[in-house]
Amino acid sequence: MGTLMLLSAAMTYSVAGIFMKLSLGLTRPLPSVLAFCVVIPGIYLQTLAMRQTQLSISYFLVIGFEAILAFAFGMWLFDERLSSQKLMGLGLILLGTLFLQERF
């Protein structure tokens, strides 16, 4: 259950990142407000999950999965390009995330 909440937190942080990008440096009011509104449920989910997981592991999982999701959203919504270097970096993030799982 804790891992699911951490993945959900990562998803909300990634969606907040989309609104941050759309806010153009907090110069557009609606995306700016939406970024703040979307990040709050992520904080809530991560806080609840931290009851069941170690601090260092919970942060790494959230940041790792958020990076992977942000990259996917960037390719899908903002026409960002995939390169072999980016793919290798994403693979290392995923591998590190897997190694941190105590059940791996």
N, C-alpha and C positions, 0 to 999 in steps of 0.2 A: 504493500500500500504506500509506503514512503517513497519508493522509486517512482511510482505512478504520479504521486503529487509533485515530485521534483521534475519529472518530464512535463507535467502540466504547467508548472512554474516557468520552465524554460520556454514553452510555447507562448505563454503570455508575455514574457520578456521579449521574445522575438517579434511578436505582433506590435508591442510597444515600440520596438526598434523601427518597424515599418512606418509608424506614425511619426517617429523622430525624424526619419529621412524626409517624409512628406512635409514636415513642419518647416523645412529650410532654415534650420538653426533657430527654432522657436519664433520665427517671424510670421508664421501663418497660424492664427488663433485656433481653428478647429482641430487640425492635427496635433497641435501642441497640447491642448486640453485632453484629447483622446489618448495621447501617449501617457500622460500622468494617470488618467483613469484606468487604463489597461494594466499598468505596472502594479497597481495596488493589489489586485487579486493574486498576482504572481508572488508578491511579498507574503501574502497570507498563506498561500499554498506552501511556499518554501519554509515558512515559520512552523507550520503544522508538521511538515515532513521531518524537520530537524528534531522533533521529539523522538523519532525512531532511527535516525541516522547520525553518524558522526559529522561534526562541523566541516572538517576538511573534505570529506567525501561528498557531502551534500553540495558544497560550493563547486567542487570540480565537476560533478555531474551536471549541475545546472548550467555552468559556464560552458562546458563542453558541448552539451546538447543544444544550448542556445546558439553557439557558434555554427554548428552544423545546420540548424534550422535557418539561421540568418543567411547563411550562404545559399541555401536552397531558395529562400524567398527572394534574395537578391538576383539570382539567375532568372527566376520566374517572373518577378514583377519589375525589375529594374534593368533587365537585359545585361546583367553582369556575366562575364565569360569564365569558363572553366579552363584552367591550365593544369599541366602535370604537377607543377609546384603546389598549387592550391589543393589538388586532389591528394597529394602526398601529405600535406598538412592536415587535411580532414581525416585521412586514414590514421594518422598518428593520434589525433584527438580521440577518435573512436576507439583505437587500441588502448590508449591510456584509460579511458572510461571503463572499458571492459576489465582491465587489470585491477581497477579499484573495487570492483564488485567482490565482496567477500565470498560469494558462492561460485565464482568463476573457476 
